[in-house]
């Protein structure tokens, strides 16, 4: 026997949200998300984020002394080794200019600003990881007499660009004592602190913590390189930077 459902009653029809109410609900959700992204973050405890960035810097940092050596024709092999260092420094300079202007434009304390900037940093680490993972850039030691592999400039530039983003973030968060990437400067600032041996010195404690993080990052990178090659360090750095990016979404807003 066939049964037919009865048409909805007027009460049932009244319980259904109207198109206007649904639209209002969507608008309200958008406003909440927009307000969340435009809110300023509470900078308290963001020094922990920068110390983690210091560890990331230790994982992927390179040295640019070859520029000076290249100007005097050293080392003889491989030729143009200094060019890779020059590309790194040039990208780092561009990155500082880019991130500083971008963060001022978007708002130096806004949540959305840090989500965008750290997403870009994580993306550059992802690109560097992928080109090594798929052997576009070899992670094996370079033959000192072989022509320079210019493709290596790609991941080098990516790493330098994200490093610039870290150091700009330390300035906008007003933790100038945590540059996250310059080990020697951090050590110098730590040692010349007139209150180095004071009982309560939060600035010294942050510098010391970031210094240790950088060293541990470099040691971790060295150990991983011996076991699995450089790609593991790059993926580890990417995972940390992605986690930091996600943390900005839930960071406490300023009062």
N, CA and C of each residue as an Amber inpcrd file, in Angstrom:
protein
   765
   0.8490000  -1.1900000   0.0000000   0.0000000   0.0000000   0.0000000
   0.8890000   1.2450000   0.0000000   0.6500000   2.1030000  -0.9240000
   1.4830000   3.3050000  -1.0250000   1.0840000   4.3120000   0.0240000
   2.1060000   4.9840000   0.6060000   1.8680000   6.0170000   1.5910000
   2.5100000   7.3070000   1.1090000   1.7730000   8.3550000   1.2450000
   2.2760000   9.6540000   0.8310000   2.4360000  10.5280000   2.0690000
   3.6080000  11.2050000   2.1140000   3.8540000  12.0830000   3.2660000
   2.9920000  13.3240000   3.1250000   2.5640000  13.8000000   4.2390000
   1.7290000  15.0040000   4.2400000   2.5710000  16.2210000   3.9720000
   2.0210000  17.2350000   3.3430000   2.7940000  18.4510000   3.0770000
   3.2040000  19.1080000   4.3860000   4.3360000  19.8140000   4.3820000
   4.8000000  20.4520000   5.6050000   3.7830000  21.4570000   6.1080000
   3.6430000  21.4770000   7.4210000   2.7080000  22.4090000   8.0410000
   3.2940000  23.8070000   8.0540000   2.4640000  24.7580000   8.4080000
   2.9300000  26.1380000   8.4890000   4.0030000  26.2920000   9.5620000
   3.8790000  25.4830000  10.6500000   4.8720000  25.5590000  11.7220000
   6.2290000  25.0700000  11.2220000   6.2060000  23.9530000  10.4250000
   7.4500000  23.4330000   9.8640000   8.0890000  24.4500000   8.9340000
   7.2650000  25.0990000   8.1310000   7.7870000  26.0940000   7.2140000
   8.3810000  27.2750000   7.9660000   7.8220000  27.6190000   9.1050000
   8.3150000  28.7510000   9.8920000   9.6610000  28.4410000  10.5070000
   9.8900000  27.1230000  10.8010000  11.1560000  26.7360000  11.4260000
  12.3180000  26.7610000  10.4550000  12.0610000  26.6970000   9.1510000
  13.1280000  26.7170000   8.1580000  13.7040000  28.1200000   8.0220000
  15.0550000  28.2400000   7.9790000  15.6450000  29.5700000   7.8430000
  15.3610000  30.1600000   6.4760000  15.0360000  31.4010000   6.4550000
  14.7930000  32.0820000   5.1880000  16.1140000  32.3770000   4.5000000
  16.0330000  32.7190000   3.2130000  17.2350000  33.0760000   2.4660000
  17.9390000  34.2590000   3.1110000  17.1820000  35.1920000   3.6210000
  17.7610000  36.3810000   4.2460000  18.5130000  36.0110000   5.5250000
  17.9180000  35.0780000   6.3140000  18.5870000  34.6580000   7.5360000
  19.8650000  33.8910000   7.2420000  19.8390000  33.0240000   6.2140000
  21.0310000  32.2700000   5.8280000  22.1410000  33.2050000   5.3690000
  21.7490000  34.2080000   4.5840000  22.7210000  35.1870000   4.1160000
  23.3270000  35.9690000   5.2800000  22.4710000  36.3330000   6.2460000
  22.9510000  37.0570000   7.4260000  23.9210000  36.2130000   8.2320000
  23.6270000  34.9010000   8.3360000  24.4980000  33.9880000   9.0740000
  25.8810000  33.8980000   8.4250000  25.8980000  33.7980000   7.0790000
  27.1650000  33.7390000   6.3530000  27.9440000  35.0400000   6.5340000
  27.2340000  36.1610000   6.4840000  27.8900000  37.4540000   6.6590000
  28.4950000  37.5720000   8.0470000  27.7540000  37.0880000   9.0500000
  28.2440000  37.1430000  10.4240000  29.5090000  36.3060000  10.5870000
  29.5240000  35.1060000   9.9980000  30.7100000  34.2490000  10.0720000
  31.8990000  34.9230000   9.3940000  31.6500000  35.5400000   8.2400000
  32.7210000  36.2330000   7.5320000  33.2680000  37.3840000   8.3690000
  32.3710000  38.1030000   9.0250000  32.7900000  39.2240000   9.8560000
  33.6200000  38.7550000  11.0390000  33.2400000  37.6190000  11.6140000
  33.9930000  37.0750000  12.7450000  35.4030000  36.6860000  12.3140000
  35.4970000  35.9910000  11.1590000  36.8130000  35.5820000  10.6470000
  37.6470000  36.7980000  10.2900000  37.0090000  37.7690000   9.6290000
  37.7230000  38.9790000   9.2290000  38.2240000  39.7470000  10.4500000
  37.3700000  39.8300000  11.4530000  37.7680000  40.5220000  12.6760000
  38.9100000  39.7920000  13.3740000  38.8650000  38.4630000  13.3250000
  39.9250000  37.6560000  13.9370000  41.2690000  37.8960000  13.2430000
  41.2480000  37.9420000  11.9160000  42.4860000  38.1430000  11.1580000
  43.0270000  39.5590000  11.2910000  42.1340000  40.5150000  11.4670000
  42.5560000  41.9090000  11.5800000  42.9280000  42.3130000  13.0040000
  42.6810000  41.4210000  13.9580000  43.0070000  41.7450000  15.3500000
  44.5160000  41.7140000  15.5680000  44.9900000  42.5160000  16.4950000
  46.4000000  42.5090000  16.8620000  46.6690000  41.3540000  17.8160000
  47.8180000  40.7210000  17.6510000  48.1770000  39.6160000  18.5290000
  48.8280000  40.1460000  19.8010000  48.7360000  39.3610000  20.8380000
  49.4370000  39.6630000  22.0840000  50.8890000  39.2110000  21.9070000
  51.8250000  40.1330000  21.9630000  53.2290000  39.8020000  21.6960000
  53.9120000  39.0950000  22.8640000  53.2150000  39.0020000  23.9950000
  53.7870000  38.2730000  25.1290000  53.9530000  36.8080000  24.7510000
  55.0940000  36.2580000  25.0360000  55.4680000  34.8730000  24.7460000
  55.8010000  34.6240000  23.2810000  55.7080000  35.6460000  22.4340000
  56.1140000  35.4200000  21.0420000  57.6240000  35.2400000  20.9220000
  58.3570000  35.5360000  21.9970000  59.7920000  35.2620000  21.9790000
  60.0540000  33.7580000  21.8340000  59.1050000  32.9330000  22.3010000
  59.2490000  31.4840000  22.1360000  59.2160000  31.1210000  20.6560000
  58.3400000  31.7660000  19.9040000  58.2620000  31.5460000  18.4640000
  59.5980000  31.9050000  17.8090000  60.1730000  33.0290000  18.2220000
  61.4360000  33.4790000  17.6300000  62.5920000  32.5550000  18.0010000
  62.5560000  31.9900000  19.1820000  63.5970000  31.0360000  19.5640000
  63.5000000  29.7720000  18.7020000  62.2770000  29.3390000  18.4190000
  62.0950000  28.2080000  17.5020000  62.6060000  28.5780000  16.1080000
  62.3560000  29.8280000  15.6990000  62.8910000  30.2980000  14.4130000
  64.4170000  30.2550000  14.4240000  65.0100000  30.5170000  15.5940000
  66.4540000  30.4080000  15.7150000  66.9270000  28.9890000  15.4610000
  66.1730000  28.0120000  15.9510000  66.4990000  26.6090000  15.6840000
  66.3990000  26.3150000  14.1920000  65.3520000  26.8510000  13.5570000
  65.2000000  26.6950000  12.1050000  66.3860000  27.3150000  11.3770000
  66.8130000  28.5000000  11.8530000  67.9710000  29.1450000  11.2500000
  69.2120000  28.2750000  11.3390000  69.3830000  27.5880000  12.4800000
  70.5150000  26.6770000  12.6240000  70.4300000  25.4920000  11.6890000
  69.2080000  25.0450000  11.3960000  69.0240000  23.9020000  10.5010000
  69.4330000  24.2090000   9.0700000  69.1790000  25.4410000   8.6160000
  69.3310000  25.7350000   7.1890000  70.3360000  26.8430000   6.8880000
  70.9640000  27.4280000   7.9050000  71.8200000  28.5890000   7.6810000
  73.0610000  28.2130000   6.8900000  73.5060000  29.1480000   6.0610000
  74.7400000  28.9950000   5.3030000  75.6920000  30.1420000   5.5960000
  76.9100000  30.0330000   5.1310000  77.9040000  31.0730000   5.3650000
  78.2560000  31.7430000   4.0530000  78.4450000  33.0710000   4.0860000
  78.6380000  33.8450000   2.8560000  80.0490000  34.4100000   2.7480000
  81.0060000  33.7370000   3.3580000  82.3860000  34.2470000   3.3190000
  82.9930000  34.1330000   1.9290000  82.3780000  33.3530000   1.0410000
  82.9660000  33.1310000  -0.2750000  82.9060000  34.3680000  -1.1610000
  82.0900000  35.3550000  -0.7830000  82.0680000  36.5910000  -1.5740000
  83.4280000  37.2640000  -1.5110000  83.9340000  37.4070000  -0.3080000
  85.2400000  38.0350000  -0.1310000  86.3490000  37.2230000  -0.7670000
  86.2720000  35.9070000  -0.6420000  87.2830000  35.0580000  -1.2580000
  87.2150000  35.1450000  -2.7760000  85.9940000  35.1800000  -3.3060000
  85.8300000  35.2310000  -4.7580000  86.3960000  36.5030000  -5.3470000
  86.2940000  37.6040000  -4.6140000  86.8270000  38.8660000  -5.1200000
  88.3400000  38.8080000  -5.3120000  88.9930000  37.9270000  -4.5620000
  90.4500000  37.7990000  -4.6930000  90.8380000  36.5490000  -5.4720000
  89.8410000  35.9210000  -6.1270000  90.1180000  34.7600000  -6.9580000
  90.2600000  33.4670000  -6.1830000  89.7390000  33.4080000  -4.9750000
  89.8530000  32.2050000  -4.1730000  88.4520000  31.7220000  -3.7960000
  88.2330000  30.4360000  -3.5840000  89.1470000  29.3810000  -4.0110000
  89.1150000  29.2030000  -5.5210000  90.1280000  28.5740000  -6.0590000
  90.2040000  28.4300000  -7.5200000  89.1390000  27.4860000  -8.0430000
  88.8070000  26.4580000  -7.2580000  87.7830000  25.4890000  -7.6530000
  86.7670000  25.3520000  -6.5170000  85.4770000  25.1930000  -6.8490000
  84.8980000  25.3640000  -8.1800000  84.7680000  26.8400000  -8.5270000
  84.8570000  27.1340000  -9.7900000  84.7690000  28.5190000 -10.2450000
  83.3880000  29.0950000  -9.9370000  83.3660000  30.3720000  -9.6390000
  82.1260000  31.1090000  -9.3730000  81.3930000  30.6160000  -8.1210000
  82.1230000  30.0000000  -7.1850000  81.4910000  29.6080000  -5.9380000
  80.9780000  30.8380000  -5.1960000  81.7060000  31.9380000  -5.3480000
  81.3060000  33.1770000  -4.6790000  79.9560000  33.6870000  -5.1880000
  79.6030000  33.3000000  -6.4280000  78.3530000  33.7980000  -7.0150000
  77.1430000  33.2810000  -6.2440000  77.2330000  32.0460000  -5.7480000
  76.1260000  31.5040000  -4.9650000  75.9630000  32.2670000  -3.6530000
  77.1000000  32.6130000  -3.0400000  77.0380000  33.3950000  -1.8150000
  76.4760000  34.7860000  -2.0830000  76.8540000  35.3720000  -3.2050000
  76.3400000  36.6930000  -3.5700000  74.8330000  36.6410000  -3.7990000
  74.3660000  35.5700000  -4.4380000  72.9210000  35.4100000  -4.6520000
  72.1900000  35.3070000  -3.3260000  72.8020000  34.6000000  -2.3670000
  72.1930000  34.4570000  -1.0490000  72.0780000  35.8030000  -0.3400000
  73.1620000  36.5650000  -0.3540000  73.1490000  37.8690000   0.3090000
  72.1790000  38.8250000  -0.3770000  72.1650000  38.8060000  -1.7000000
  71.2630000  39.6920000  -2.4460000  69.8040000  39.3800000  -2.1410000
  69.4840000  38.0790000  -2.0940000  68.1070000  37.6880000  -1.7780000
  67.7520000  38.0460000  -0.3530000  68.7190000  37.9190000   0.5490000
  68.4870000  38.2820000   1.9430000  68.1830000  39.7790000   2.0680000
  68.9250000  40.5990000   1.3480000  68.6800000  42.0460000   1.3610000
  67.2980000  42.3560000   0.7990000  66.9710000  41.7310000  -0.3400000
  65.6480000  41.9330000  -0.9300000  64.5530000  41.4790000   0.0290000
  64.7760000  40.3360000   0.6910000  63.7880000  39.8170000   1.6260000
  63.5370000  40.7570000   2.7880000  64.5890000  41.3800000   3.3020000
  64.4180000  42.3510000   4.3840000  63.5660000  43.5350000   3.9380000
  63.8580000  44.0370000   2.7580000  63.0860000  45.1640000   2.2290000
  61.6450000  44.7570000   1.9970000  61.4590000  43.5870000   1.3970000
  60.1210000  43.1090000   1.0590000  59.2730000  42.9000000   2.3080000
  59.7770000  42.1240000   3.2640000  58.9900000  41.8010000   4.4470000
  58.7470000  43.0170000   5.3300000  59.7310000  43.8950000   5.4350000
  59.5360000  45.0850000   6.2740000  58.4500000  45.9890000   5.7040000
  58.4640000  46.1850000   4.3770000  57.4340000  47.0160000   3.7520000
  56.0660000  46.3350000   3.8120000  56.0370000  45.0300000   3.5780000
  54.7720000  44.3000000   3.5840000  54.1300000  44.3250000   4.9660000
  54.9280000  44.1120000   6.0000000  54.3730000  44.0550000   7.3460000
  53.9060000  45.4300000   7.8100000  54.5930000  46.4660000   7.3870000
  54.1130000  47.8130000   7.7160000  52.7920000  48.1020000   7.0050000
  52.6960000  47.6750000   5.7530000  51.4990000  47.9260000   4.9590000
  50.2890000  47.1760000   5.5330000  50.4930000  45.9130000   5.9080000
  49.3930000  45.0960000   6.3990000  49.0690000  45.3650000   7.8680000
  50.0330000  45.8790000   8.5990000  49.8590000  46.0870000  10.0380000
  50.8440000  45.2230000  10.7980000  51.7880000  45.8470000  11.4820000
  52.9130000  45.1100000  12.0510000  52.5430000  44.1890000  13.2090000
  51.3440000  44.3400000  13.7540000  50.9390000  43.4740000  14.8650000
  49.6980000  42.6370000  14.5340000  49.1840000  42.7550000  13.3280000
  47.9620000  42.0420000  12.9700000  48.2100000  40.5460000  12.8030000
  47.2340000  39.7810000  13.2170000  47.3300000  38.3280000  13.1150000
  47.4870000  37.8930000  11.6460000  46.6560000  38.4750000  10.7760000
  46.7150000  38.1110000   9.3660000  48.0680000  38.3940000   8.7440000
  48.7420000  39.4260000   9.2110000  50.0690000  39.7600000   8.6970000
  51.0550000  38.6290000   8.9480000  51.0340000  38.0960000  10.1550000
  51.9730000  37.0190000  10.4980000  51.5970000  35.7140000   9.8210000
  50.3050000  35.4770000   9.6360000  49.8900000  34.2760000   8.9140000
  50.3870000  34.3360000   7.4730000  50.2280000  35.4870000   6.8340000
  50.6680000  35.6480000   5.4430000  52.1780000  35.5280000   5.3340000
  52.9020000  36.2620000   6.1740000  54.3610000  36.2970000   6.0650000
  54.9930000  34.9470000   6.3880000  54.4790000  34.2540000   7.4050000
  55.0590000  32.9580000   7.7400000  54.6070000  31.8690000   6.7740000
  53.4560000  32.0520000   6.1370000  53.0700000  31.1390000   5.0620000
  54.0510000  31.2550000   3.9030000  54.4500000  32.4700000   3.5920000
  55.4340000  32.6770000   2.5260000  56.7740000  32.0500000   2.8970000
  57.1750000  32.1950000   4.1450000  58.4360000  31.5950000   4.5840000
  58.3720000  30.0730000   4.5120000  57.2620000  29.5110000   4.9750000
  57.1020000  28.0590000   4.9140000  57.0890000  27.5730000   3.4620000
  56.4940000  28.3650000   2.5760000  56.4290000  27.9920000   1.1600000
  57.8120000  27.9380000   0.5260000  58.6690000  28.8870000   0.8980000
  60.0360000  28.8720000   0.3390000  60.8020000  27.6490000   0.8340000
  60.5880000  27.2700000   2.0900000  61.2280000  26.0540000   2.6010000
  60.6730000  24.8140000   1.9080000  59.3810000  24.8380000   1.5830000
  58.7800000  23.7240000   0.8590000  59.3980000  23.5880000  -0.5270000
  59.5770000  24.7100000  -1.2130000  60.1920000  24.6770000  -2.5460000
  61.6100000  24.1310000  -2.4570000  62.3810000  24.6200000  -1.4830000
  63.7580000  24.1400000  -1.3180000  63.7820000  22.6430000  -1.0250000
  62.8480000  22.1780000  -0.1990000  62.7860000  20.7460000   0.1320000
  62.4500000  19.9050000  -1.0870000  61.5120000  20.3940000  -1.8960000
  61.0720000  19.6240000  -3.0690000  62.1600000  19.5140000  -4.1300000
  62.8970000  20.6080000  -4.3720000  63.9190000  20.5450000  -5.4250000
  65.0530000  19.6170000  -5.0230000  65.2930000  19.4710000  -3.7170000
  66.3100000  18.5180000  -3.2610000  65.7310000  17.1080000  -3.2310000
  64.4840000  16.9880000  -2.7720000  63.8410000  15.6750000  -2.6840000
  63.7680000  14.9950000  -4.0440000  63.4420000  15.7540000  -5.0890000
  63.3110000  15.1930000  -6.4290000  64.6010000  15.2940000  -7.2420000
  65.6930000  15.5680000  -6.5330000  67.0350000  15.5520000  -7.1250000
  67.2060000  16.5660000  -8.2490000  66.3710000  17.6200000  -8.2400000
  66.5930000  18.7260000  -9.1750000  67.8990000  19.4160000  -8.8130000
  68.1320000  19.5070000  -7.5170000  69.4270000  19.9420000  -6.9910000
  69.9940000  18.7790000  -6.2080000  71.1850000  18.3500000  -6.5540000
  71.7890000  17.2070000  -5.8900000  72.2340000  17.5930000  -4.4920000
  72.0280000  16.6710000  -3.5440000  72.4930000  16.9030000  -2.1850000
  73.8670000  16.2910000  -1.9440000  74.4190000  15.6580000  -2.9760000
  75.7540000  15.1020000  -2.8530000  76.8000000  16.2110000  -2.9150000
  77.9480000  15.9420000  -2.3510000  79.0240000  16.9210000  -2.3390000
  79.4130000  17.2860000  -3.7700000  79.6550000  18.5690000  -3.9910000
  79.9660000  19.0540000  -5.3290000  81.3990000  18.7210000  -5.7110000
  81.5890000  18.2620000  -6.9580000  82.9340000  18.0040000  -7.4680000
  83.6710000  19.3350000  -7.5600000  84.7770000  19.4970000  -6.8390000
  85.4560000  20.7990000  -6.8150000  85.9490000  21.2640000  -8.1670000
  86.1010000  20.3630000  -9.1500000  86.5940000  20.7630000 -10.4690000
  85.4930000  20.7690000 -11.5270000  84.2610000  20.4820000 -11.1010000
  83.1400000  20.5050000 -12.0530000  82.6040000  21.9240000 -12.1750000
  81.9840000  22.2570000 -13.2980000  81.3800000  23.5930000 -13.4440000
  80.3250000  23.8120000 -12.3680000  80.1490000  25.0390000 -11.9830000
  79.1860000  25.3580000 -10.9380000  77.7700000  25.0000000 -11.3940000
  77.0090000  24.4130000 -10.4840000  75.6180000  24.0600000 -10.7810000
  74.7380000  25.2650000 -10.4360000  74.3820000  26.0470000 -11.4460000
  73.6470000  27.2890000 -11.2020000  72.2620000  27.0680000 -10.6150000
  71.6960000  25.8550000 -10.8150000  70.3700000  25.5650000 -10.2690000
  70.3860000  25.6100000  -8.7450000  71.5780000  25.4540000  -8.1600000
  71.6830000  25.5000000  -6.7040000  71.3100000  26.8680000  -6.1450000
  71.3450000  27.8860000  -6.9760000  70.9870000  29.2250000  -6.5210000
  69.5130000  29.2760000  -6.0910000  68.6710000  28.4170000  -6.6900000
  67.2500000  28.4260000  -6.3530000  67.0000000  28.1210000  -4.8720000
  67.4320000  26.9520000  -4.3600000  67.1760000  26.7050000  -2.9320000
  67.9470000  27.6410000  -2.0140000  69.1520000  28.0520000  -2.4300000
  69.9220000  28.9920000  -1.6190000  69.1530000  30.2970000  -1.4530000
  68.5850000  30.7850000  -2.5430000  67.8180000  32.0280000  -2.4940000
  66.5530000  31.8670000  -1.6570000  65.9000000  30.7090000  -1.7620000
  64.7060000  30.4560000  -0.9720000  65.0100000  30.5060000   0.5200000
  66.1290000  29.9010000   0.9130000  66.5080000  29.8760000   2.3280000
  66.8580000  31.2750000   2.8280000  67.5360000  32.0410000   2.0000000
  67.9050000  33.3990000   2.3920000  66.6650000  34.2820000   2.5300000
  65.7000000  34.0860000   1.6430000  64.4770000  34.8910000   1.6750000
  63.6830000  34.6380000   2.9580000  63.5490000  33.3700000   3.3440000
  62.7880000  33.0660000   4.5580000  63.5450000  33.5200000   5.7970000
  64.8660000  33.5130000   5.7530000  65.6490000  33.9960000   6.8860000
  65.4130000  35.4890000   7.1030000  65.2750000  36.2220000   6.0170000
  64.9800000  37.6550000   6.1230000  63.6310000  37.8740000   6.7890000
  62.6570000  37.0180000   6.4760000  61.3440000  37.1330000   7.0910000
  61.4000000  36.9440000   8.5890000  62.2660000  36.0310000   9.0480000
  62.4160000  35.7980000  10.4810000  62.9550000  37.0220000  11.2010000
  64.0010000  37.6050000  10.6510000  64.6480000  38.7140000  11.3400000
  63.7510000  39.9550000  11.3500000  62.9560000  40.1550000  10.2960000
  62.0050000  41.2680000  10.2800000  60.9200000  41.0380000  11.3240000
  60.4720000  39.7910000  11.4670000  59.4620000  39.4760000  12.4800000
  59.9660000  39.7670000  13.8830000  61.2450000  39.5150000  14.1280000
  61.7900000  39.8000000  15.4540000  61.7480000  41.2880000  15.7620000
  61.8640000  42.1110000  14.7270000  61.8030000  43.5600000  14.9250000
  60.3610000  44.0340000  15.1260000  59.4450000  43.5250000  14.3400000
  58.0530000  43.9670000  14.4730000  57.4270000  43.4720000  15.7740000
  57.9200000  42.3330000  16.2830000  57.4440000  41.8340000  17.5680000
  58.1700000  42.4890000  18.7370000  59.1320000  43.3400000  18.3980000
  59.8750000  44.1320000  19.3810000  60.7370000  43.2750000  20.3030000
  61.3520000  42.2530000  19.6930000  62.3720000  41.4640000  20.3750000
  63.6640000  41.5970000  19.5780000  64.2360000  42.7960000  19.6180000
  65.4270000  43.0720000  18.8120000  66.6060000  42.2010000  19.2080000
  66.5850000  41.6870000  20.4190000  67.6940000  40.8510000  20.8880000
  67.6580000  39.4480000  20.3100000  66.6330000  39.1400000  19.5000000
  66.4890000  37.8060000  18.9210000  66.4700000  37.8790000  17.3950000
  67.6050000  38.1510000  16.7640000  67.6110000  38.2230000  15.2870000
  67.3720000  36.8720000  14.6230000  67.5510000  35.7820000  15.3460000
  67.2540000  34.3980000  14.9270000  68.2160000  33.8230000  13.8850000
  69.0130000  34.6600000  13.2370000  69.8630000  34.1200000  12.1680000
  71.3190000  34.5560000  12.2860000  71.6390000  35.5260000  13.1240000
  73.0100000  36.0560000  13.1870000  73.6380000  35.6120000  14.4980000
  74.3660000  34.5240000  14.4530000  74.9160000  33.9100000  15.6620000
  75.9490000  34.8090000  16.3330000  76.8660000  35.3570000  15.5390000
  77.9520000  36.1400000  16.1200000  77.4490000  37.4210000  16.7790000
  76.4980000  38.0830000  16.1400000  75.9360000  39.3020000  16.7230000
  75.2180000  38.9940000  18.0220000  74.4670000  37.9060000  18.0350000
  73.7410000  37.5200000  19.2300000  74.6990000  37.2060000  20.3810000
  75.7850000  36.4910000  20.0640000  76.7710000  36.1490000  21.0810000
  77.4630000  37.3980000  21.6130000  77.7870000  38.3240000  20.7040000
  78.4300000  39.5700000  21.1170000  77.5150000  40.3780000  22.0400000
  76.2580000  40.5150000  21.6590000  75.3020000  41.2490000  22.4890000
  75.1320000  40.5920000  23.8550000  75.1890000  39.2690000  23.8650000
  75.0450000  38.5480000  25.1190000  76.2230000  38.8160000  26.0560000
  77.4240000  38.7870000  25.5170000  78.6260000  38.9100000  26.3420000
  78.8880000  40.3300000  26.8210000  78.4780000  41.3330000  26.0400000
  78.7380000  42.7130000  26.4440000  77.6060000  43.3070000  27.2750000
  76.6020000  42.5120000  27.5650000  75.5000000  42.9720000  28.4020000
  76.0450000  43.3450000  29.7870000  75.8850000  44.5990000  30.2230000
  76.4140000  44.9900000  31.5360000  75.7510000  44.2450000  32.6920000
  74.5680000  43.6890000  32.4370000  73.8570000  42.9300000  33.4700000
  73.8920000  41.4310000  33.1820000  75.0030000  40.9950000  32.5980000
  75.1280000  39.6020000  32.1730000  74.9150000  38.6350000  33.3370000
  75.4350000  38.9890000  34.4980000  75.3760000  38.0730000  35.6350000
  74.3100000  38.4750000  36.6570000  73.4100000  39.3510000  36.2350000
  72.3160000  39.7440000  37.1220000  71.3530000  38.5770000  37.3100000
  70.7020000  38.5520000  38.4640000  69.7790000  37.4590000  38.7520000
  68.5770000  37.4870000  37.8260000  68.0020000  38.6560000  37.6460000
  66.8210000  38.8110000  36.7960000  67.1890000  39.6280000  35.5610000
  67.2730000  38.9560000  34.4290000  67.6340000  39.6230000  33.1700000
  66.9720000  38.8530000  32.0300000  65.7450000  39.2190000  31.7120000
  64.9910000  38.4850000  30.7020000  65.6040000  38.6100000  29.3130000
  66.1880000  39.7880000  29.0150000  66.8180000  39.9670000  27.7030000
  67.9860000  39.0180000  27.5340000  68.8200000  38.9020000  28.5800000
  69.9410000  37.9500000  28.5390000  69.4400000  36.5260000  28.3790000
  68.3930000  36.1930000  29.0980000  67.8680000  34.8220000  29.0390000
  67.3630000  34.4800000  27.6390000  66.7010000  35.4420000  26.9850000
  66.2150000  35.1980000  25.6260000  67.3740000  35.0470000  24.6540000
  68.3830000  35.9030000  24.7860000  69.5500000  35.7870000  23.9050000
  70.2350000  34.4270000  24.0760000  70.4050000  34.0260000  25.3320000
  71.0620000  32.7470000  25.5940000  70.2580000  31.5880000  25.0250000
  68.9460000  31.6460000  25.1940000  68.0830000  30.5730000  24.6860000
  68.1470000  30.4940000  23.1670000  68.1210000  31.6520000  22.4980000
  68.1760000  31.6550000  21.0340000  69.5440000  31.2060000  20.5330000
  70.5990000  31.5860000  21.2610000  71.9510000  31.1470000  20.9060000
  72.0450000  29.6310000  20.9740000  71.5310000  29.0460000  22.0480000
  71.5400000  27.5920000  22.1980000  70.6940000  26.9410000  21.1050000
  69.5450000  27.5520000  20.7870000  68.6730000  27.0050000  19.7400000
  69.3870000  26.9710000  18.3870000  70.1100000  28.0420000  18.0780000
  70.8620000  28.0790000  16.8240000  71.9130000  26.9760000  16.7720000
  72.6530000  26.8240000  17.8630000  73.6830000  25.7930000  17.9180000
  73.0730000  24.4010000  17.7900000  71.9820000  24.1770000  18.5210000
  71.3160000  22.8750000  18.4490000  70.7700000  22.6040000  17.0480000
  70.2490000  23.6530000  16.4100000  69.7660000  23.4910000  15.0500000
  70.8760000  23.0840000  14.0980000  72.0360000  23.7340000  14.2360000
  73.1800000  23.4020000  13.3770000  73.6790000  21.9830000  13.6560000
  73.7120000  21.5950000  14.9370000  74.1510000  20.2400000  15.2880000
  73.1640000  19.2020000  14.7650000  71.8760000  19.5180000  14.8730000
  70.8470000  18.6080000  14.3510000  70.9860000  18.4470000  12.8470000
  71.2120000  19.5610000  12.1550000  71.3870000  19.5100000  10.6970000
  72.5950000  18.6560000  10.3230000  73.6800000  18.8160000  11.0840000
  74.8790000  18.0140000  10.8120000  74.6250000  16.5260000  11.0090000
  73.9240000  16.1900000  12.0960000  73.6290000  14.7840000  12.3400000
  72.6910000  14.1980000  11.3000000  71.6720000  14.9490000  10.9270000
  70.7290000  14.4700000   9.9110000  71.4040000  14.3210000   8.5570000
  72.3350000  15.2370000   8.2610000  73.0370000  15.1580000   6.9700000
  73.8430000  13.8660000   6.8680000  74.4870000  13.4860000   7.9640000
  75.2850000  12.2550000   7.9490000  74.3980000  11.0220000   7.7930000
  73.1820000  11.0820000   8.3370000  72.3020000   9.9230000   8.3120000
  71.4690000   9.8240000   7.0340000  70.8770000  10.9470000   6.6340000
  69.9030000  10.8980000   5.5290000  70.1260000  11.9460000   4.4520000
  71.0800000  12.8420000   4.6360000  71.2800000  13.9000000   3.6520000
  70.5900000  15.1850000   4.0750000  70.7880000  16.2200000   3.2750000
  70.2990000  17.5550000   3.6410000  68.7840000  17.6830000   3.5480000
  68.1550000  16.8390000   2.7530000  66.7050000  16.9980000   2.5480000
  65.9140000  16.8450000   3.8350000  66.3730000  16.0020000   4.7540000
  65.6510000  15.8150000   6.0110000  65.6510000  17.0860000   6.8420000
  66.7840000  17.7800000   6.8590000  66.8550000  19.0570000   7.5850000
  65.8940000  20.0740000   6.9850000  65.8040000  20.0870000   5.6600000
  64.9000000  21.0310000   5.0010000  63.4450000  20.7170000   5.3200000
  63.0920000  19.4380000   5.2840000  61.7160000  19.0540000   5.6110000
  61.3900000  19.3470000   7.0740000  62.3530000  19.1300000   7.9480000
  62.1710000  19.4240000   9.3730000  61.9400000  20.9180000   9.5710000
  62.7600000  21.7300000   8.8910000  62.6030000  23.1780000   8.9820000
  61.2450000  23.6190000   8.4520000  60.8130000  23.0210000   7.3420000
  59.5000000  23.3490000   6.7810000  58.3830000  22.9960000   7.7610000
  58.4780000  21.8260000   8.3940000  57.4400000  21.4010000   9.3360000
  57.3440000  22.3690000  10.5170000  58.4800000  22.8100000  11.0190000
  58.4800000  23.7570000  12.1350000  57.8820000  25.0970000  11.7140000
  58.2780000  25.5720000  10.5320000  57.7630000  26.8640000  10.0730000
  56.2640000  26.7810000   9.7690000  55.8030000  25.6450000   9.2610000
  54.3660000  25.4660000   9.0180000  53.6020000  25.4400000  10.3380000
  54.1780000  24.8020000  11.3590000  53.5420000  24.7550000  12.6790000
  53.4530000  26.1560000  13.2890000  54.5000000  26.9460000  13.0930000
  54.4870000  28.3260000  13.5860000  53.3890000  29.1180000  12.8800000
  53.2790000  28.9350000  11.5720000  52.2360000  29.6190000  10.7990000
  50.8540000  29.2840000  11.3460000  50.6220000  28.0100000  11.6180000
  49.3330000  27.5800000  12.1570000  49.0910000  28.1680000  13.5450000
  50.1480000  28.2950000  14.3350000  49.9860000  28.8060000  15.7000000
  49.4810000  30.2380000  15.7180000  49.8230000  31.0260000  14.6910000
  49.3380000  32.4130000  14.6510000  47.8160000  32.4640000  14.5370000
  47.2080000  31.4420000  13.9670000  45.7450000  31.4210000  13.8260000
  45.0520000  31.3730000  15.1800000  45.7330000  30.7950000  16.1720000
  45.1050000  30.5920000  17.4780000  45.7730000  31.4130000  18.5840000
  46.6980000  32.2810000  18.1810000  47.4230000  33.0590000  19.1890000
  46.4740000  34.0580000  19.8590000  46.7050000  34.2760000  21.1290000
  45.8600000  35.1850000  21.8970000  45.9030000  36.5960000  21.3240000
  44.7600000  37.2420000  21.2440000  44.6950000  38.6220000  20.7690000
  45.0820000  39.5770000  21.8810000  45.5760000  40.7200000  21.4950000
  45.9440000  41.7230000  22.4910000  44.6890000  42.3100000  23.1200000
  44.8190000  42.7960000  24.3240000  43.6820000  43.3680000  25.0360000
  43.2980000  44.7270000  24.4420000
